Amino acid sequence: MMKRLFSSVVLMAALLFMAAPAVPAEASDYYMGTYSDGTHAYLITQSVSISSRSPYTFQCTVKNAGNYLYYSFYPSNGSPYYRNSEGYHGYVFGGASPVAANIYRFVVNNY
């Protein structure tokens, strides 16, 4: 009796695993906004590397018009601050870079 029950359970589990569709592990690029020169910014999700969540400290890569920009986000005087590979920097929510603010929000809400 126990052998039949065990065999039935194993068979059901095997059928469930075989019937389940494979979920691709793909990274996506998410639109983060438009820079002042009109180019669109896309966050490369697989590039997000979080060092700390309290406060959020992370690095990531953004693609725009075939170029790549590298961003670092870290706290400064209690507020989130950013710096990118083109030399731009400032407080995330200071109004100077809506793209940086969108990146920060996306990472905080999704990671």
Secondary structure, DSSP 8 states (H G I E B T S, - for coil): -HHHHHHHHHHHHHHHHHHS--------EEEEEE-TTS-EEEEEEEEEEEEEETTEEEEEEEEETTEEEEEEEEEETTEEEEEETTS-EEETTSSS-HHHHHHHHHHHHH-
